[in-house]
Amino acid sequence: MNILIDKATVVTMDEVSVEKCFTGSIGITGNKIGMVAMQEQRDKALERFRAEYGEPDRVIDGRGKLVMPGLINTHNHVPMSLMRGLADDMPLMKWLHDHVWPYEAKLTREDIHAGAKLGIAEMLLGGTTTFADMYWHEAEVGKAVEELGIRAVLSPTFTDNRFADFKADFEEVYARYGSGQCGRITMMIAPHSVYTCCGENLTAALGMADKYGLSLNIHVSETMDEQETVWNTHAMTPLQYMDKLGMLKPGTLAVHCVYLLESDIELLVERGVSVAHNPQSNMKISSGVAPVSNMVEHGVNVSIGTDGPCSNNDLDMFEELRSASLLQKVSTLDPIALPAYEVLQMATVNGAKALGLEDKVGMLREGMLADIIMLDIEKPHLYPCHDMIANLAYCAKSADVEMVMVDGEILVENRKLSGVDVPAICHDAEQKAFAVLLRHGKRI
């Protein structure tokens, strides 16, 4: 199908583009972008589009709308949607040991599937078109991805006490998705962290990643407690220990990175490791403030994640990118830190690079996959418009997202998920969440 989005405000996030924001038109053919043209080039570009791909089957009026790449959430535990609001206002270790891990021990595959659908629906309605997940029974997350149409990177995960189960989980996910059976799903391998996984199991996971040609996805230096635990055990920082094991390499995704020495940042640069920054989760659990500006200045590829819905507690990437910028400004006492366009890059092109998808998504460029969102910019909080890039970074909200396209297919239109019974997804997830509490021995 050919679709023309005509006369819209366009933000391509393409660094080779002359203008960061312009009035123009986007042509989609099948699952790819076939035309990106400024308004003054529209007629000639559309003539070429028609000659190569045929007439547009549908024309979408883009006046009063903004078109940009879909947002890329590089860290999530999406089935934890079932645990939204379960345990708030406490330190990470107490949160994990006393609440999250006991609850998770009672989850069934059906629960995980229901939680994944709930979180994916939330992300799509908010303009997220790609997310990286880290959980067990990731095949259930994969099923939800297939059903709802989002793009995902599935990362089967483990701690030491789940390593035997992890092998079976991984094999199931790889059999379903490892060879590209679903074009919207790729994979990584996710040891939970160096403080919950012994060296033997970390090395085994690295060997599996090398064998199957996959990258690693791992929590790193999220809290001071973690930093001290690893230092007391290995006389190294978590990143130094990972480097000793050979885990730091291009493609590795280091999640959080709140507590870093200058030498750690240099390691990230030297090894080509990307970082998933989770500002709101780090604030909520009081983990600290990641040195994002310092990492960016050194040349680290930093992306943005929401973390799971139990520690955030939502999956709103517009909130997240705004928080990322403001948090750097206040923590460095520098109003120039992490400016608007840079934080938008973190949520788009940098996210694509962090997930190994930079040649496919993250920008609007001819030949790239058509993962596109359209915002209604005729809103009071987006007026006046002195600077549309600044408005996107500091004013836009997920509720402004009107249309979402993934792989050339329109999944959200007029702020509604096409062909999806959202209330049914919500009610099913809530019933399953409360049923887990009953199995856990807690009354509702």
C-alpha positions as CSV (number, residue, x, y, z in Angstrom):
1,M,0.0,0.0,0.0
2,N,1.2,3.5,-0.8
3,I,0.5,6.3,1.7
4,L,1.2,10.0,1.3
5,I,1.4,12.2,4.4
6,D,1.0,15.6,2.8
7,K,2.0,19.1,3.9
8,A,2.9,18.3,7.5
9,T,5.6,19.7,9.8
10,V,8.4,17.2,9.5
11,V,11.2,16.4,11.9
12,T,13.4,13.7,10.2
13,M,16.2,13.3,12.9
14,D,18.4,12.6,9.8
15,E,21.7,14.3,10.4
16,V,22.3,14.7,6.7
17,S,19.1,16.7,6.4
18,V,19.6,20.4,5.7
19,E,16.8,21.4,8.0
20,K,15.9,19.9,11.4
21,C,12.3,20.9,11.0
22,F,10.4,21.8,7.8
23,T,7.0,21.7,6.1
24,G,6.9,18.8,3.7
25,S,5.5,15.4,2.7
26,I,6.4,11.8,3.4
27,G,5.6,8.9,1.0
28,I,5.4,5.4,2.3
29,T,5.4,2.3,0.0
30,G,4.9,-1.0,1.6
31,N,6.9,-1.1,4.8
32,K,9.4,1.5,3.8
33,I,9.8,5.3,3.3
34,G,9.9,6.1,-0.4
35,M,9.9,9.9,-0.3
36,V,10.9,12.7,2.1
37,A,10.5,16.1,0.5
38,M,10.3,19.7,1.6
39,Q,7.3,21.6,0.5
40,E,9.1,23.4,-2.4
41,Q,10.3,20.0,-3.7
42,R,7.0,18.2,-3.1
43,D,5.6,18.2,-6.7
44,K,8.8,16.8,-8.3
45,A,9.4,14.3,-5.5
46,L,5.8,13.1,-5.7
47,E,6.1,12.7,-9.5
48,R,9.2,10.5,-9.0
49,F,7.3,8.5,-6.2
50,R,4.4,7.9,-8.6
51,A,6.7,6.8,-11.4
52,E,8.5,4.3,-9.1
53,Y,5.8,3.1,-6.8
54,G,2.5,4.1,-8.3
55,E,-0.3,6.4,-7.1
56,P,-0.8,6.9,-3.3
57,D,-3.7,4.6,-2.2
58,R,-4.3,7.0,0.7
59,V,-3.5,10.7,1.3
60,I,-3.3,11.9,4.9
61,D,-3.7,15.7,5.4
62,G,-0.7,16.7,7.5
63,R,-1.7,20.3,8.1
64,G,-1.6,21.0,11.8
65,K,0.3,17.8,12.4
66,L,3.9,16.9,13.1
67,V,5.5,13.8,11.6
68,M,8.7,12.3,13.2
69,P,10.3,8.9,13.7
70,G,8.7,6.6,16.3
71,L,10.2,6.8,19.7
72,I,12.6,4.0,20.8
73,N,12.5,2.7,24.4
74,T,15.7,0.9,25.0
75,H,14.9,-0.6,28.4
76,N,11.8,-2.2,29.7
77,H,10.4,-5.1,31.6
78,V,7.0,-4.8,30.0
79,P,5.2,-7.7,31.8
80,M,5.8,-5.8,35.0
81,S,2.8,-3.7,33.9
82,L,0.9,-6.1,36.2
83,M,2.9,-4.7,39.1
84,R,2.2,-1.0,38.5
85,G,1.7,0.6,41.9
86,L,2.4,-2.7,43.7
87,A,5.4,-1.4,45.8
88,D,6.3,2.2,45.7
89,D,8.4,4.7,47.8
90,M,11.2,2.3,48.9
91,P,14.9,1.6,48.1
92,L,15.8,-0.7,45.2
93,M,17.0,-3.7,47.2
94,K,14.0,-3.7,49.5
95,W,11.7,-3.3,46.5
96,L,13.3,-6.2,44.8
97,H,13.7,-8.7,47.7
98,D,10.6,-8.0,49.6
99,H,8.0,-7.3,46.9
100,V,9.0,-7.7,43.2
101,W,10.9,-11.0,43.2
102,P,8.3,-12.8,45.5
103,Y,5.5,-11.5,43.3
104,E,7.3,-12.5,40.1
105,A,7.8,-16.1,41.5
106,K,4.0,-16.5,41.2
107,L,3.6,-15.3,37.6
108,T,2.4,-17.7,35.0
109,R,3.1,-17.5,31.3
110,E,-0.5,-16.3,30.8
111,D,0.2,-13.5,33.3
112,I,3.3,-12.4,31.4
113,H,1.5,-12.4,28.1
114,A,-1.3,-10.2,29.6
115,G,1.1,-7.8,31.2
116,A,3.0,-7.5,27.9
117,K,-0.1,-6.7,26.0
118,L,-1.1,-4.0,28.5
119,G,2.4,-2.3,28.3
120,I,2.6,-2.5,24.5
121,A,-0.8,-0.9,24.2
122,E,0.3,1.9,26.4
123,M,3.5,2.4,24.4
124,L,1.9,2.4,21.0
125,L,-0.7,5.0,22.1
126,G,2.1,7.1,23.4
127,G,4.2,7.1,20.2
128,T,6.7,4.3,21.0
129,T,7.3,2.1,18.0
130,T,10.3,0.0,19.2
131,F,11.2,-1.3,22.7
132,A,13.9,-3.5,24.2
133,D,12.5,-5.9,26.7
134,M,14.3,-7.9,29.5
135,Y,12.3,-10.7,31.1
136,W,11.8,-14.4,31.3
137,H,9.3,-16.3,29.1
138,E,10.0,-13.8,26.5
139,A,8.2,-16.0,24.0
140,E,5.0,-14.7,25.6
141,V,6.2,-11.1,25.1
142,G,6.9,-12.0,21.5
143,K,3.4,-13.3,21.0
144,A,2.0,-10.0,22.3
145,V,4.4,-8.1,20.0
146,E,3.1,-10.1,17.0
147,E,-0.5,-9.5,18.1
148,L,-0.3,-5.8,18.5
149,G,2.3,-5.0,15.8
150,I,5.0,-3.0,17.6
151,R,8.7,-3.6,17.0
152,A,10.8,-5.2,19.8
153,V,14.1,-6.6,20.9
154,L,13.5,-9.6,23.1
155,S,16.1,-10.3,25.8
156,P,15.7,-13.5,27.8
157,T,17.2,-12.8,31.2
158,F,18.4,-14.7,34.3
159,T,19.8,-14.4,37.7
160,D,21.9,-17.2,39.2
161,N,18.8,-19.0,40.7
162,R,17.1,-19.0,37.3
163,F,20.0,-19.9,35.0
164,A,18.8,-23.4,34.3
165,D,15.3,-22.1,33.3
166,F,17.0,-19.4,31.3
167,K,18.5,-21.9,28.9
168,A,15.1,-23.3,28.1
169,D,13.6,-19.8,27.8
170,F,16.3,-18.7,25.4
171,E,16.0,-21.8,23.2
172,E,12.2,-21.3,22.9
173,V,12.6,-17.6,22.0
174,Y,15.4,-18.3,19.6
175,A,13.4,-21.1,17.9
176,R,10.5,-18.7,17.4
177,Y,12.3,-15.5,16.5
178,G,16.1,-16.0,16.2
179,S,16.2,-16.4,12.4
180,G,14.0,-13.4,11.6
181,Q,10.7,-15.3,11.5
182,C,9.0,-12.1,12.5
183,G,10.7,-9.1,10.8
184,R,9.8,-6.8,13.7
185,I,11.5,-8.9,16.4
186,T,15.2,-9.3,17.1
187,M,17.0,-10.6,20.1
188,M,19.7,-10.0,22.7
189,I,20.8,-12.0,25.8
190,A,20.3,-10.4,29.2
191,P,22.2,-11.4,32.3
192,H,20.4,-9.4,35.0
193,S,23.6,-7.8,36.5
194,V,27.0,-8.7,37.8
195,Y,25.8,-8.7,41.4
196,T,23.0,-11.3,40.7
197,C,25.0,-13.5,38.3
198,C,28.3,-15.3,39.1
199,G,31.3,-15.1,36.8
200,E,30.7,-18.7,35.5
201,N,27.1,-17.9,34.4
202,L,28.1,-14.5,32.9
203,T,30.8,-16.2,30.9
204,A,28.3,-18.9,29.8
205,A,25.9,-16.2,28.6
206,L,28.7,-14.4,26.8
207,G,29.5,-17.7,25.0
208,M,25.9,-18.1,24.0
209,A,25.8,-14.6,22.7
210,D,29.0,-15.2,20.6
211,K,27.6,-18.5,19.3
212,Y,24.3,-17.1,18.1
213,G,25.6,-13.7,17.0
214,L,23.7,-11.7,19.6
215,S,24.6,-8.8,21.8
216,L,24.4,-8.5,25.6
217,N,21.8,-6.4,27.5
218,I,22.6,-5.9,31.2
219,H,21.9,-3.7,34.2
220,V,25.1,-1.8,35.2
221,S,25.9,0.4,38.2
222,E,22.3,1.3,39.0
223,T,22.8,2.0,42.7
224,M,25.6,2.8,45.2
225,D,24.8,-0.5,46.9
226,E,25.5,-2.4,43.7
227,Q,28.7,-0.5,43.2
228,E,29.9,-1.3,46.7
229,T,28.9,-4.9,46.5
230,V,30.9,-5.5,43.3
231,W,33.9,-3.6,44.6
232,N,34.0,-5.5,47.8
233,T,33.7,-8.8,45.9
234,H,36.0,-8.1,42.9
235,A,38.0,-5.0,43.8
236,M,36.6,-3.5,40.6
237,T,33.7,-1.5,39.4
238,P,31.0,-3.4,37.6
239,L,32.2,-2.2,34.2
240,Q,35.8,-3.1,35.0
241,Y,34.7,-6.6,36.0
242,M,32.6,-7.0,32.8
243,D,35.6,-5.9,30.8
244,K,37.7,-8.5,32.5
245,L,35.2,-11.2,31.4
246,G,35.1,-9.8,27.9
247,M,31.5,-8.6,28.0
248,L,32.2,-5.0,26.9
249,K,32.1,-4.9,23.1
250,P,30.3,-3.1,20.3
251,G,26.6,-4.0,20.6
252,T,26.6,-4.4,24.4
253,L,23.8,-2.4,26.0
254,A,24.7,-1.2,29.5
255,V,21.5,-0.2,31.3
256,H,21.5,2.7,33.9
257,C,25.2,3.5,34.4
258,V,24.4,5.9,37.3
259,Y,27.7,5.5,39.2
260,L,30.7,5.7,36.8
261,L,34.4,6.6,37.3
262,E,36.0,8.6,34.5
263,S,37.9,5.4,33.6
264,D,34.5,3.6,33.3
265,I,33.3,6.2,30.8
266,E,36.5,5.8,28.8
267,L,35.9,2.0,28.8
268,L,32.4,2.6,27.3
269,V,33.9,4.7,24.5
270,E,36.9,2.3,23.8
271,R,34.7,-0.8,23.7
272,G,31.8,0.8,21.7
273,V,29.2,0.1,24.4
274,S,25.9,1.9,24.3
275,V,24.0,3.1,27.4
276,A,20.3,3.0,28.2
277,H,19.5,5.9,30.5
278,N,16.3,5.6,32.6
279,P,15.9,9.0,34.3
280,Q,12.5,8.7,35.9
281,S,13.1,5.2,37.3
282,N,16.5,6.3,38.7
283,M,14.7,9.3,40.3
284,K,11.8,7.3,41.7
285,I,14.0,4.7,43.4
286,S,16.4,7.4,44.4
287,S,19.3,5.6,42.7
288,G,21.0,8.8,41.6
289,V,21.7,10.8,38.5
290,A,23.6,9.2,35.7
291,P,26.4,11.4,34.3
292,V,24.8,11.6,30.8
293,S,26.3,14.9,29.8
294,N,29.7,13.6,30.6
295,M,29.1,10.4,28.7
296,V,27.8,12.3,25.7
297,E,30.8,14.7,25.8
298,H,33.2,11.7,25.7
299,G,31.3,10.2,22.7
300,V,29.2,7.4,24.4
301,N,26.0,6.5,22.5
302,V,23.3,7.2,25.1
303,S,19.7,6.2,24.5
304,I,16.6,6.5,26.7
305,G,14.5,3.8,28.4
306,T,11.5,3.9,30.8
307,D,12.5,0.8,32.8
308,G,9.6,-1.4,33.8
309,P,6.1,0.0,34.8
310,C,6.7,-1.1,38.4
311,S,9.6,1.3,39.0
312,N,8.5,4.3,36.8
313,N,5.4,3.8,36.8
314,D,4.5,4.5,33.2
315,L,5.9,3.9,29.8
316,D,5.7,7.5,28.5
317,M,8.7,8.3,26.4
318,F,7.8,12.0,26.0
319,E,7.9,12.4,29.8
320,E,11.1,10.4,29.9
321,L,13.1,12.5,27.3
322,R,12.0,15.8,29.0
323,S,13.1,14.4,32.4
324,A,16.4,13.3,30.9
325,S,17.2,16.8,29.8
326,L,16.0,18.7,32.9
327,L,17.8,16.2,35.2
328,Q,21.1,16.9,33.5
329,K,20.6,20.7,33.7
330,V,19.8,20.7,37.4
331,S,22.5,18.1,38.4
332,T,25.3,19.9,36.5
333,L,23.9,23.4,37.2
334,D,24.3,24.0,33.5
335,P,21.2,25.2,31.5
336,I,23.0,24.1,28.3
337,A,23.4,20.5,29.3
338,L,21.6,18.0,27.1
339,P,19.7,20.4,24.8
340,A,16.5,19.7,23.1
341,Y,17.7,18.2,19.8
342,E,20.3,16.0,21.6
343,V,17.6,14.5,23.9
344,L,15.4,13.9,20.9
345,Q,18.3,12.1,19.3
346,M,18.6,9.9,22.4
347,A,15.0,8.8,22.0
348,T,15.3,8.1,18.2
349,V,18.5,7.6,16.3
350,N,20.6,6.8,19.4
351,G,18.1,4.2,20.5
352,A,18.2,2.6,17.1
353,K,22.0,2.4,17.2
354,A,21.9,1.0,20.8
355,L,19.7,-1.8,19.5
356,G,21.6,-2.5,16.3
357,L,18.8,-1.1,14.2
358,E,20.4,2.1,12.9
359,D,20.1,1.1,9.3
360,K,16.4,0.4,9.7
361,V,14.7,2.8,12.1
362,G,15.2,6.0,14.1
363,M,15.0,8.6,11.4
364,L,12.9,9.5,8.4
365,R,15.0,8.8,5.3
366,E,14.2,7.2,2.0
367,G,14.8,3.4,2.2
368,M,14.3,3.2,6.0
369,L,11.5,1.2,7.5
370,A,8.3,3.2,8.0
371,D,8.1,3.5,11.8
372,I,6.4,6.9,11.9
373,I,4.3,8.9,14.4
374,M,2.1,11.9,13.8
375,L,1.3,14.4,16.5
376,D,-1.5,16.9,16.7
377,I,0.3,20.2,17.2
378,E,-2.8,22.4,17.3
379,K,-2.8,22.3,21.1
380,P,-2.6,25.2,23.6
381,H,0.6,23.8,25.2
382,L,2.3,23.8,21.9
383,Y,1.6,27.5,21.1
384,P,3.2,29.8,20.3
385,C,5.8,28.0,18.3
386,H,9.1,29.8,18.5
387,D,11.1,26.6,18.2
388,M,9.4,23.3,17.2
389,I,12.3,21.2,18.4
390,A,12.1,22.8,21.8
391,N,8.4,22.3,21.9
392,L,8.8,18.6,21.1
393,A,11.4,18.1,23.8
394,Y,9.8,20.2,26.6
395,C,6.1,20.6,25.8
396,A,4.9,17.6,23.8
397,K,2.9,14.9,25.5
398,S,2.0,11.3,24.7
399,A,-1.6,12.4,24.4
400,D,-0.6,14.5,21.4
401,V,0.1,11.3,19.4
402,E,-2.7,10.9,16.8
403,M,-1.3,8.3,14.5
404,V,1.4,5.6,14.8
405,M,2.8,3.5,12.0
406,V,5.1,0.5,12.4
407,D,6.6,-1.3,9.4
408,G,4.3,0.7,7.1
409,E,1.1,-0.4,9.0
410,I,-1.1,2.1,10.7
411,L,-1.6,0.8,14.3
412,V,-3.0,3.9,15.9
413,E,-5.3,6.3,14.2
414,N,-7.3,9.1,15.8
415,R,-5.7,8.2,19.1
416,K,-7.2,4.7,19.0
417,L,-5.5,1.3,18.5
418,S,-6.9,-0.1,15.3
419,G,-8.7,-3.4,15.7
420,V,-7.7,-3.7,19.4
421,D,-10.1,-4.0,22.3
422,V,-8.1,-1.9,24.8
423,P,-10.6,-2.1,27.7
424,A,-10.5,-5.9,27.4
425,I,-6.7,-5.8,27.6
426,C,-6.9,-3.6,30.7
427,H,-9.5,-5.6,32.5
428,D,-7.7,-8.9,31.7
429,A,-4.4,-7.6,33.0
430,E,-6.0,-6.3,36.2
431,Q,-7.8,-9.6,36.9
432,K,-4.5,-11.5,36.4
433,A,-2.6,-9.0,38.6
434,F,-5.0,-9.5,41.5
435,A,-5.0,-13.3,41.0
436,V,-1.2,-13.3,41.5
437,L,-1.7,-11.4,44.8
438,L,-4.1,-14.1,45.9
439,R,-1.6,-16.8,45.0
440,H,1.0,-14.8,46.8
441,G,-1.1,-15.0,50.0
442,K,-2.1,-11.3,50.0
443,R,-5.6,-10.0,50.1
444,I,-6.7,-7.4,47.6
